[in-house]
Structures are given as structure tokens and as C-alpha cells.
Amino acid sequence: MKNNNRFILGGLATAALTGCGGQPEPPRRPMNILYIMTDDHTSQMMSCYDGRYASTPNLDRIAEEGVRFTNSFVANSLSGPSRACMLTGKHSHKNGFYDNTTCVFDGSQQTFPKLLRKAGYETAIVGKWHLESLPTGFDHWEILPGQGDYYNPDFIRQTGDTVRCEGYITNIITDKSIEWLEHGRDPEKPFCLVVHHKAQHRNWMADTCDLALFEDRTFPVPETFYDDYEGRPAAAAQEMSIASNHDMDPIYDLKMRQPGRKSRLSDAYEAMIGRMNPEQRAAWDRFYEPIAADFYARNPQGRELAEWKFTRYMRDYLKTLKSLDDNVGRLLDYLEESGLAGNTLVVYTSDQGFYMGEHGWFDKRFMYEESLRTPLVMRMPGGAKGQIAEMVQNIDYAPTFLELAGASVPEDIQGRSLLPLLRGGHPEDWRESIYYHFYEYPAEHMVKRHYGVRDERWKLIHFYDDIDAWELYDLEADPRELHNLFGNPAYAAEQERMMKELVKLQTQYDDTAAMEKNASYDRKR
């Protein structure tokens, strides 16, 4: 009874309601939480955001039955750091996980799963973890080592062993998630299940049943595909170009394998396809070998090569996405069939956005819109429906889940609960800008370290370390961020205003190390 009393006192899902005739209705159970996150799935490739390329009916279902956030952003556009921000509700400099190359997540720190357990929830995570240390705060976990593998992936289990599971990873993660919901949890407790997919991460290896899909699709290259990066030295210095065979490897990324051919990443690709069983490998080779033979026979160069690579990239990405959308549908159907849908908050998002040829790129990392933004849809029983335009970040998920559970939100959490927005409110004191800081350099793709601020219309970025470059964009007049206005006297007032906003957020979030780097501002303006 003690636990039940705590539940009755907590939050939206546990409020006692008055029924007809003034008789109190039985107290409701606390609301369950199903949090689904993918890797590198960008808004451009989700049809409720952008209908040009992809069809994602199951993901769109969440938006149609709930809400779609139109201004959802990350705090650090990289897999591990984004996950750490989500778990802790804090920016990278506070949770200690800055990048994927040097950091190990401190599992002893406060996280929302730990706080949910104290509030009586059962917690579980299945799939990608990518934080180097083992999970803490979960009653159940099965995670992928590192990035995981698309075919016949290994899973690390709580028992300390690592097991290989036969099949395709997106199906397997969904199978394991449903198995826990059906048989692994305590049905007397509310649950929080975190489902972390490997999809849509590089190198976009589709399930064999989907290999032939979209082969008749062609795609116009984005308007900025041949960007010359004028006035943006950090953008010019990256190594994430689709056109470059060093950056987008024809063998590793596009599967153009032939015996005897080598490339920078061909050995890694050989290891990936080496995991396949005979049936998987036969289907794979039947599909890709003729494409590779034609590719090397034609030997495209220059723009023809760049656009050929773009087309193959888009097709493979869509095929991988098809499986992801199908499996989200499986989870939604399970909630309906099991009777859980009426008391479960469903969240779908990605760890960051991604470039689908914009600026000639793939990957993420930059504070430019395509990777700063992330899709976010939520379905809360009894909650609002439609679009939510307020600016939100992935540091907001932890306090949202805690408030929903009726648990107190610790003062050191830097995000803000989205529950008022999910209830249909529009708080007058909602944030008017968001803060971003990226640290992983030098590393794969060679994107310079940078931090910045974005408000409804303007964005100010400072690239630092082995570079000292400031950028200012008017997102209303220049949504593709091609024209750096920093130092232009005509925009001096907006530049100063955004600098003050940057300092305000650095102070609010206590990013003192970044504030010290602001000293170059006066020399640059």
C-alpha cells in the first residue's frame, strides 16, 4: 500500500478524478513510458516532416495521434554525447561525456532511469548504448557493443556474457523489446522501456528482404549539393563529402566490393559482411555484385560520380528506414493489442539530424540546421494533438519523464519538462533560444570544435581550437546558411544581441570554458 499511495500522489497520470454524480474514480496507474530513439534519422527523411523522399507511416502515426515538435534540437550532434544529454538532462560539459573518442560515461551519476526506479518504475533498455561504460539504473538491459552490427549482432547482457543473435538488428531489437514487455517486466509496476536502434547509422545495410526496394527512385540533388563554402572556413575543412572517395567510401558505404579491390574502409566492410550466414550473404551478393560490376565498368568521374554516389546513398538509407518504420509499427501494434496504449507515453526521436546531400555532405556534427534539428513526436493519452512550435532540446526528456511519473525534478537538471506543452499549454516563460557545443576534433570527418546559440531567427556560431572563426546567419532570409553575416556592419545590432544571448546561456548552463573562448569576439567584429 505504501507504493500505491506514492503513485496516487504523483503527476498527471495518477491524479484522482471525479466521475459522474461526484463519486471519485479509482486512482489511475502511473503512465508508462516507451522511448524509441534511432541513430542519425533526420527530419528530411520522415514523411510527417518532409514528404519529398521517405514514407514513414508508422512514425507518422505517432504524430497523427499525438504531437509533432517543429523546433526540436540537440545539444551536441553526436551519438554518445546526445545519449548522455538525454539520460542526465544536462549539457555535455556537465554530464562529462563530450565525444565518442575520449570519453567514458560516469555511470555513478544521476540519471532519469535511476530516479524513475526510486519513484516505483521498472526500467529497461534494449539496443544501442554507445557510452563505453555499462548501463546503470536499469532493471533490465541488453546492449550492443559499440556501434553494433546490422547482421547477426552481438549483445552484452547483464549476466556479463556476450551472445550473438541470428538475424537483422532492427528486427532483433524489436523482438527483445516486446519480449520484455510481454514476459520480462513486473506487470504490477509502471515501466519505462528505452528502445535504441542502430538504424539509421552509417553504413545503411538494409535487411535482405528490402534490398530491391527503391531501385527505380532517383533524387534531385539538394540546392546546396555543390556548395563552395565561401566565407565558411570550417565548413570547407570537413571530411564528410559525398563526392570524396576518402570521405564516402565506395566499398564501405556503398557496397561496391570486388575481389582484390581495396579502399580506406574496405577491411571494415569485409568484417561486416563476414558476419552473414550463407543465406544472407548469397542474397547480398546477388543484389550488389551486378551493381558493382556496372559501376567499375562505367567508371564515373567528377559530377557524374558524385551524383551516382548520392543516389546509391539515398536508396540504401531508405531501405534501412523501411525496416525501422515497420518495426516501430510492430511496437505500436503490441501496445494496442496488449491494452497498454491507453496508459503509455510513446516518444520517437533520433540522437541527432543528418545530412542527406545538403552542402554536399553526409553525417552530422555541425550546428547547421540539418544536424542540429532532430525529429520528435510524442503520443500521450489524453494529451494535446497537433504541432508544437516551442524550442525544445534533448536535455528536456529527462525532466519530462520525471514529472510525468510524479517524481521531483532535481535542481541541477538543465532541461525543462515538456509536460506543459504535451498538455496543450504554452508557458509564457518558455525558452527563446538554445545552446549547442560540439567537441569531437580531431576525429573522423574532421569537423572543428564549436559552440553557438540559436533563437527563432538568428544563429551565432564560434569555431575554435585550431581555428578562430565566427559565423552569423539570418535563418529567415538564408535558411540554407550559405551567407555568413558576421562582421557585416549592416547586421551589427543583431550580432551584438546574439552575443549577449550566447553569454546568457553560457552563464545559465555554467559553460565557463566556452566563455573564456569568447575573448576573440571583440577582435573579430
C-alpha positions as CSV (number, residue, x, y, z in Angstrom):
1,M,0.0,0.0,0.0
2,K,2.9,2.4,0.7
3,N,4.0,2.3,-3.0
4,N,0.4,2.7,-4.2
5,N,0.0,5.8,-2.1
6,R,3.1,7.3,-3.6
7,F,1.6,6.6,-7.1
8,I,-1.7,8.2,-6.2
9,L,0.1,11.4,-5.2
10,G,2.2,11.7,-8.4
11,G,1.6,13.7,-11.5
12,L,-0.7,13.8,-14.4
13,A,-1.2,10.0,-14.8
14,T,-2.0,9.5,-11.1
15,A,-4.4,12.3,-10.3
16,A,-7.7,11.3,-8.7
17,L,-10.6,12.3,-10.9
18,T,-14.2,12.9,-10.0
19,G,-16.7,10.9,-12.0
20,C,-20.5,11.3,-12.6
21,G,-22.5,12.0,-9.6
22,G,-19.5,13.4,-7.7
23,Q,-18.1,9.9,-7.0
24,P,-14.3,9.7,-7.1
25,E,-13.0,7.4,-9.8
26,P,-10.4,4.8,-8.9
27,P,-6.9,6.2,-9.0
28,R,-5.1,5.7,-12.3
29,R,-1.9,3.8,-12.7
30,P,1.2,5.9,-13.3
31,M,1.7,6.4,-17.0
32,N,4.2,4.0,-18.7
33,I,6.9,5.4,-21.0
34,L,8.1,3.9,-24.3
35,Y,11.1,5.9,-25.6
36,I,12.2,4.9,-29.1
37,M,15.4,6.5,-30.4
38,T,17.2,5.9,-33.7
39,D,20.6,6.9,-34.8
40,D,21.1,9.5,-37.5
41,H,17.5,9.6,-38.6
42,T,16.9,13.1,-39.9
43,S,13.7,15.1,-40.3
44,Q,14.1,15.3,-44.1
45,M,13.6,11.5,-44.1
46,M,10.4,11.4,-42.1
47,S,7.3,12.0,-44.1
48,C,5.3,13.9,-41.4
49,Y,8.1,16.5,-41.6
50,D,9.1,16.3,-45.2
51,G,7.3,14.4,-48.0
52,R,10.0,14.6,-50.7
53,Y,11.8,11.4,-50.1
54,A,10.5,9.0,-47.5
55,S,7.3,7.4,-46.5
56,T,7.2,6.5,-42.8
57,P,3.5,5.7,-42.0
58,N,4.2,4.2,-38.6
59,L,6.3,7.0,-37.3
60,D,3.7,9.4,-38.7
61,R,1.1,7.5,-36.8
62,I,2.6,8.8,-33.5
63,A,2.4,12.3,-34.8
64,E,-1.1,12.0,-36.1
65,E,-2.3,10.6,-32.8
66,G,-0.2,13.0,-30.7
67,V,2.1,15.9,-31.3
68,R,4.9,16.8,-33.7
69,F,7.6,19.2,-32.4
70,T,8.6,21.5,-35.2
71,N,11.6,23.1,-33.4
72,S,13.4,20.1,-31.8
73,F,17.1,20.4,-31.4
74,V,20.1,18.6,-29.8
75,A,22.8,20.0,-27.6
76,N,25.7,18.1,-29.2
77,S,25.1,16.4,-32.6
78,L,26.9,13.1,-31.9
79,S,25.7,9.7,-30.8
80,G,27.3,9.2,-27.4
81,P,27.1,12.8,-26.2
82,S,23.4,13.0,-27.3
83,R,22.6,9.9,-25.3
84,A,24.3,11.3,-22.2
85,C,22.3,14.5,-22.6
86,M,19.1,12.5,-22.8
87,L,19.9,10.4,-19.7
88,T,21.0,13.2,-17.5
89,G,19.1,16.2,-18.7
90,K,22.4,18.1,-18.8
91,H,24.7,19.6,-21.4
92,S,27.9,17.7,-22.2
93,H,30.2,19.8,-20.1
94,K,28.0,18.9,-17.1
95,N,27.5,15.2,-17.7
96,G,31.1,14.6,-18.7
97,F,30.6,12.8,-22.0
98,Y,31.8,15.2,-24.6
99,D,32.7,12.9,-27.6
100,N,32.9,9.4,-28.8
101,T,36.7,9.1,-28.9
102,T,38.0,10.1,-25.4
103,C,35.0,9.8,-23.0
104,V,33.6,7.1,-20.8
105,F,30.2,7.8,-19.3
106,D,30.2,8.0,-15.5
107,G,27.5,5.6,-14.6
108,S,27.5,6.6,-10.9
109,Q,26.0,10.0,-11.8
110,Q,22.3,10.9,-11.5
111,T,20.2,9.8,-14.5
112,F,16.4,9.7,-15.1
113,P,16.2,5.9,-15.0
114,K,17.6,5.8,-11.5
115,L,15.1,8.5,-10.4
116,L,12.2,6.6,-12.0
117,R,13.2,3.5,-10.2
118,K,13.0,5.4,-6.9
119,A,9.5,6.5,-8.0
120,G,8.5,2.9,-8.3
121,Y,9.1,2.3,-12.0
122,E,10.6,-0.7,-13.7
123,T,13.2,0.4,-16.2
124,A,14.8,-1.4,-19.2
125,I,17.0,-0.5,-22.2
126,V,17.5,-2.6,-25.3
127,G,19.8,-1.8,-28.2
128,K,22.5,0.7,-28.8
129,W,24.2,2.2,-25.7
130,H,27.5,3.6,-27.0
131,L,28.6,5.2,-23.8
132,E,31.6,2.9,-23.1
133,S,30.7,2.0,-19.6
134,L,27.9,-0.5,-18.8
135,P,24.4,0.8,-18.1
136,T,23.3,1.7,-14.6
137,G,19.8,2.5,-13.3
138,F,18.0,-0.1,-15.4
139,D,16.3,-3.2,-14.0
140,H,17.0,-4.9,-17.4
141,W,19.4,-4.2,-20.2
142,E,20.8,-5.8,-23.3
143,I,23.1,-3.6,-25.3
144,L,25.2,-3.6,-28.5
145,P,29.0,-3.4,-28.1
146,G,30.0,-0.1,-29.6
147,Q,28.0,0.7,-32.8
148,G,26.7,-2.8,-33.2
149,D,26.3,-4.8,-36.4
150,Y,23.4,-4.8,-38.8
151,Y,23.6,-8.6,-39.3
152,N,23.8,-11.3,-36.6
153,P,24.7,-8.7,-34.0
154,D,26.3,-9.3,-30.6
155,F,24.5,-8.3,-27.4
156,I,26.1,-7.7,-24.0
157,R,23.9,-9.0,-21.2
158,Q,23.6,-8.2,-17.5
159,T,25.0,-11.7,-16.8
160,G,28.3,-10.4,-18.1
161,D,28.3,-12.6,-21.3
162,T,28.2,-11.5,-24.9
163,V,25.9,-13.5,-27.2
164,R,25.4,-13.4,-31.0
165,C,21.8,-13.2,-32.2
166,E,20.9,-14.5,-35.6
167,G,19.0,-12.1,-37.8
168,Y,18.7,-8.5,-38.7
169,I,19.4,-6.0,-36.0
170,T,16.2,-3.8,-36.2
171,N,14.0,-6.9,-36.0
172,I,16.0,-8.3,-33.1
173,I,15.9,-5.2,-31.0
174,T,12.1,-5.0,-31.5
175,D,11.8,-8.7,-30.7
176,K,13.7,-8.3,-27.5
177,S,11.7,-5.2,-26.5
178,I,8.4,-6.9,-27.0
179,E,9.7,-10.0,-25.2
180,W,10.5,-7.8,-22.1
181,L,7.1,-6.1,-22.3
182,E,5.3,-9.5,-22.6
183,H,7.3,-11.6,-20.2
184,G,10.2,-9.8,-18.5
185,R,8.6,-7.0,-16.5
186,D,6.6,-6.9,-13.4
187,P,3.0,-6.1,-14.6
188,E,2.2,-4.5,-11.3
189,K,4.7,-1.7,-11.8
190,P,4.7,1.1,-14.3
191,F,7.5,0.8,-16.8
192,C,10.0,2.9,-18.8
193,L,11.3,1.0,-21.8
194,V,14.1,2.6,-23.8
195,V,14.5,1.1,-27.3
196,H,17.6,2.3,-29.0
197,H,18.0,1.2,-32.6
198,K,21.3,1.1,-34.6
199,A,19.4,2.2,-37.7
200,Q,19.9,4.7,-39.4
201,H,23.6,4.7,-38.7
202,R,26.3,4.5,-41.4
203,N,26.7,2.3,-43.5
204,W,23.0,1.7,-44.1
205,M,22.9,-2.1,-44.5
206,A,19.3,-3.0,-45.3
207,D,17.5,-6.2,-44.5
208,T,17.8,-8.8,-47.3
209,C,14.0,-8.6,-47.8
210,D,14.3,-4.9,-48.6
211,L,17.4,-4.9,-50.8
212,A,15.5,-4.5,-54.1
213,L,13.3,-1.6,-52.9
214,F,13.6,2.0,-54.3
215,E,15.9,0.9,-57.1
216,D,13.7,2.9,-59.5
217,R,14.0,6.0,-57.4
218,T,16.1,9.0,-58.5
219,F,16.5,12.1,-56.4
220,P,17.3,15.7,-57.4
221,V,20.5,16.8,-55.7
222,P,19.8,19.4,-52.9
223,E,20.2,23.0,-53.9
224,T,23.4,23.2,-51.8
225,F,24.9,20.0,-53.1
226,Y,27.7,21.9,-54.8
227,D,28.3,24.4,-52.0
228,D,31.6,26.2,-52.4
229,Y,31.7,27.2,-48.6
230,E,32.6,30.8,-49.3
231,G,33.0,32.7,-46.1
232,R,32.9,29.5,-44.0
233,P,36.4,28.0,-43.5
234,A,35.2,25.4,-41.0
235,A,32.7,24.1,-43.5
236,A,35.4,23.9,-46.2
237,A,37.7,21.9,-43.9
238,Q,35.4,19.0,-43.1
239,E,35.8,15.4,-44.4
240,M,32.2,14.3,-44.9
241,S,31.8,14.9,-48.6
242,I,29.7,12.5,-50.6
243,A,31.9,13.3,-53.7
244,S,35.1,12.3,-51.9
245,N,36.0,8.6,-52.1
246,H,38.1,9.2,-48.9
247,D,35.0,10.5,-47.0
248,M,32.2,8.4,-48.5
249,D,34.0,5.2,-49.2
250,P,32.6,3.4,-52.3
251,I,33.2,-0.1,-50.8
252,Y,32.3,0.5,-47.2
253,D,29.5,3.0,-47.6
254,L,28.0,2.0,-51.0
255,K,28.9,-1.8,-51.0
256,M,30.9,-1.6,-54.3
257,R,33.0,-4.6,-53.4
258,Q,35.0,-6.6,-55.9
259,P,37.7,-9.2,-55.1
260,G,41.1,-7.6,-54.9
261,R,39.8,-4.0,-54.6
262,K,40.9,-2.1,-51.5
263,S,39.9,1.2,-50.0
264,R,40.4,3.1,-46.8
265,L,37.5,1.2,-45.1
266,S,37.2,-1.9,-47.2
267,D,38.6,-4.2,-44.4
268,A,35.9,-2.9,-42.1
269,Y,33.3,-3.7,-44.7
270,E,34.7,-7.2,-45.2
271,A,34.3,-7.8,-41.5
272,M,30.7,-6.7,-41.6
273,I,29.6,-9.0,-44.4
274,G,31.7,-11.7,-42.9
275,R,29.2,-11.9,-40.1
276,M,26.4,-13.0,-42.5
277,N,25.2,-16.6,-42.7
278,P,25.3,-18.3,-46.1
279,E,21.7,-17.4,-47.0
280,Q,22.2,-13.7,-46.0
281,R,25.4,-13.5,-47.9
282,A,24.0,-15.1,-51.0
283,A,21.1,-12.6,-51.1
284,W,23.5,-9.7,-50.5
285,D,26.0,-10.7,-53.2
286,R,23.2,-11.4,-55.7
287,F,22.0,-7.9,-55.3
288,Y,25.2,-5.8,-55.0
289,E,27.7,-7.7,-57.3
290,P,26.0,-6.7,-60.6
291,I,25.7,-3.0,-59.4
292,A,29.4,-3.0,-58.5
293,A,30.4,-4.6,-61.9
294,D,28.5,-1.9,-63.7
295,F,29.9,0.8,-61.6
296,Y,33.6,-0.1,-62.2
297,A,32.9,-0.8,-65.9
298,R,31.5,2.7,-66.4
299,N,34.0,4.4,-64.0
300,P,32.1,7.6,-63.5
301,Q,34.1,10.7,-62.6
302,G,33.5,14.3,-61.4
303,R,29.9,15.3,-61.0
304,E,28.6,12.1,-62.5
305,L,30.4,10.1,-59.7
306,A,29.2,12.5,-57.0
307,E,25.6,12.2,-58.1
308,W,25.8,8.5,-58.6
309,K,27.0,8.1,-55.0
310,F,24.3,10.4,-53.8
311,T,21.6,8.2,-55.4
312,R,23.0,5.0,-54.0
313,Y,23.3,6.6,-50.6
314,M,19.7,7.7,-50.7
315,R,18.4,4.3,-51.8
316,D,20.3,2.4,-49.1
317,Y,19.2,4.9,-46.4
318,L,15.5,4.5,-47.5
319,K,15.8,0.7,-47.4
320,T,17.2,0.7,-43.9
321,L,14.5,3.2,-42.9
322,K,11.7,0.9,-44.3
323,S,12.7,-1.8,-41.7
324,L,12.9,0.8,-38.9
325,D,9.4,2.1,-39.7
326,D,8.0,-1.4,-40.0
327,N,9.4,-2.3,-36.5
328,V,8.1,0.9,-34.9
329,G,4.7,-0.3,-36.2
330,R,5.2,-3.6,-34.5
331,L,5.7,-1.9,-31.2
332,L,2.7,0.3,-31.6
333,D,0.6,-2.6,-32.6
334,Y,1.8,-4.5,-29.5
335,L,0.7,-1.6,-27.2
336,E,-2.7,-1.7,-28.8
337,E,-3.2,-5.4,-28.6
338,S,-1.9,-5.7,-25.1
339,G,-4.1,-2.9,-23.7
340,L,-1.1,-0.8,-22.8
341,A,-1.6,2.0,-25.4
342,G,-4.2,3.9,-23.3
343,N,-1.7,4.5,-20.5
344,T,1.7,4.8,-22.2
345,L,3.5,7.8,-23.4
346,V,5.2,7.0,-26.7
347,V,8.2,9.1,-27.7
348,Y,10.1,8.8,-31.0
349,T,13.2,10.7,-31.8
350,S,16.7,10.4,-33.1
351,D,20.0,11.2,-31.5
352,Q,20.5,14.0,-34.0
353,G,19.8,15.0,-37.5
354,F,21.8,14.1,-40.6
355,Y,22.9,15.5,-44.0
356,M,21.2,13.9,-47.0
357,G,23.4,15.7,-49.5
358,E,22.9,19.2,-48.2
359,H,26.2,21.1,-48.6
360,G,27.4,18.0,-50.4
361,W,27.6,16.1,-47.2
362,F,26.5,13.0,-45.2
363,D,27.0,12.7,-41.4
364,K,26.2,15.3,-38.7
365,R,28.2,17.3,-36.1
366,F,27.8,20.8,-37.4
367,M,25.4,23.3,-35.7
368,Y,23.8,23.9,-39.1
369,E,20.1,23.1,-39.3
370,E,20.2,19.7,-40.8
371,S,22.1,18.1,-38.0
372,L,21.1,20.5,-35.2
373,R,17.5,19.6,-35.7
374,T,16.1,16.2,-34.8
375,P,12.6,14.7,-35.3
376,L,10.5,14.4,-32.2
377,V,6.9,13.1,-32.0
378,M,5.1,12.1,-28.9
379,R,1.7,10.5,-28.2
380,M,0.4,11.0,-24.7
381,P,-3.1,9.5,-23.8
382,G,-5.4,12.5,-23.0
383,G,-2.7,14.9,-24.2
384,A,-2.6,17.5,-26.9
385,K,-2.6,16.9,-30.6
386,G,-1.1,18.8,-33.5
387,Q,2.1,20.8,-33.8
388,I,4.2,22.3,-31.0
389,A,6.4,25.2,-32.1
390,E,8.3,25.9,-28.9
391,M,12.1,25.3,-29.0
392,V,12.9,22.1,-27.2
393,Q,16.2,20.1,-26.7
394,N,17.2,16.6,-25.8
395,I,18.1,17.8,-22.3
396,D,14.3,18.2,-21.8
397,Y,13.5,14.5,-22.0
398,A,14.7,13.5,-18.5
399,P,12.6,16.2,-16.6
400,T,9.6,15.3,-18.8
401,F,9.7,11.7,-17.8
402,L,10.2,12.5,-14.2
403,E,7.3,15.0,-14.0
404,L,5.1,12.5,-15.8
405,A,6.0,9.9,-13.1
406,G,5.2,12.3,-10.3
407,A,8.8,12.4,-9.2
408,S,10.6,15.6,-8.2
409,V,13.0,17.1,-10.8
410,P,16.4,17.8,-9.3
411,E,17.6,21.4,-9.5
412,D,20.8,20.5,-11.3
413,I,18.9,19.2,-14.3
414,Q,19.4,21.8,-17.0
415,G,16.5,20.8,-19.3
416,R,12.8,21.7,-18.8
417,S,9.8,19.4,-18.7
418,L,7.8,19.3,-21.9
419,L,4.7,18.1,-20.0
420,P,3.0,21.6,-20.1
421,L,3.4,21.5,-23.8
422,L,2.0,18.0,-24.1
423,R,-1.0,19.1,-22.1
424,G,-1.6,21.8,-24.6
425,G,-0.1,24.8,-22.7
426,H,2.2,27.5,-24.0
427,P,4.1,28.8,-21.0
428,E,4.9,32.5,-21.4
429,D,8.4,32.0,-19.8
430,W,9.4,29.3,-22.3
431,R,13.0,29.5,-23.6
432,E,13.6,31.8,-26.6
433,S,17.0,30.3,-27.6
434,I,19.0,27.1,-27.4
435,Y,22.7,26.4,-26.7
436,Y,25.0,24.0,-28.6
437,H,28.5,22.8,-28.1
438,F,30.4,20.2,-30.2
439,Y,33.8,18.9,-29.1
440,E,35.0,15.9,-31.1
441,Y,38.0,17.1,-33.1
442,P,40.4,15.9,-34.5
443,A,38.4,12.8,-35.4
444,E,36.5,11.1,-38.2
445,H,35.0,13.8,-40.5
446,M,37.2,16.5,-39.1
447,V,34.5,18.9,-38.0
448,K,36.0,21.7,-36.0
449,R,35.0,22.2,-32.4
450,H,32.4,24.9,-32.0
451,Y,29.6,26.3,-29.8
452,G,26.7,28.6,-30.5
453,V,23.3,30.0,-29.9
454,R,20.1,29.8,-32.0
455,D,16.9,31.8,-31.5
456,E,13.8,31.9,-33.6
457,R,15.5,33.7,-36.4
458,W,19.2,34.1,-35.8
459,K,22.2,31.8,-35.2
460,L,25.7,32.7,-33.9
461,I,28.5,30.1,-34.0
462,H,32.1,30.2,-32.9
463,F,34.5,27.6,-34.3
464,Y,37.6,27.3,-32.2
465,D,40.7,25.2,-31.2
466,D,43.0,25.3,-34.3
467,I,40.6,27.9,-35.9
468,D,39.0,31.1,-34.7
469,A,36.0,31.8,-36.9
470,W,32.6,33.3,-36.1
471,E,29.5,32.9,-38.2
472,L,26.2,34.7,-38.1
473,Y,23.1,33.6,-40.0
474,D,19.7,35.1,-40.7
475,L,17.6,31.9,-40.9
476,E,14.6,33.7,-42.2
477,A,16.4,35.2,-45.2
478,D,19.0,32.5,-45.6
479,P,17.5,29.2,-44.3
480,R,20.3,27.1,-46.0
481,E,23.0,29.0,-44.1
482,L,25.1,30.0,-47.1
483,H,25.8,33.6,-46.3
484,N,27.9,34.3,-43.2
485,L,26.9,37.8,-42.0
486,F,29.4,38.0,-39.1
487,G,31.4,41.3,-39.3
488,N,28.9,42.9,-41.7
489,P,28.2,46.4,-40.4
490,A,24.6,46.2,-41.5
491,Y,24.0,43.4,-39.0
492,A,26.0,44.7,-36.1
493,A,23.0,45.2,-33.8
494,E,21.8,41.6,-34.3
495,Q,25.4,40.3,-33.9
496,E,25.7,42.1,-30.6
497,R,22.3,40.9,-29.4
498,M,23.1,37.3,-30.3
499,M,26.5,37.6,-28.5
500,K,24.6,38.7,-25.3
501,E,22.3,35.8,-25.7
502,L,25.2,33.4,-26.1
503,V,26.8,34.7,-22.9
504,K,23.5,34.5,-21.1
505,L,23.1,30.8,-21.9
506,Q,26.7,30.0,-21.2
507,T,26.2,31.6,-17.8
508,Q,22.9,29.8,-17.2
509,Y,24.4,26.4,-18.1
510,D,27.8,27.2,-16.5
511,D,29.9,26.5,-19.6
512,T,32.8,28.6,-18.3
513,A,35.4,27.0,-20.6
514,A,33.5,28.2,-23.6
515,M,33.0,31.7,-22.1
516,E,36.8,32.1,-22.0
517,K,37.0,31.4,-25.7
518,N,34.6,34.3,-26.4
519,A,37.5,36.7,-25.9
520,S,38.2,36.5,-29.6
521,Y,34.9,38.1,-30.4
522,D,36.0,41.7,-29.9
523,R,39.0,41.1,-32.2
524,K,36.8,39.7,-34.9
525,R,33.9,42.2,-35.0
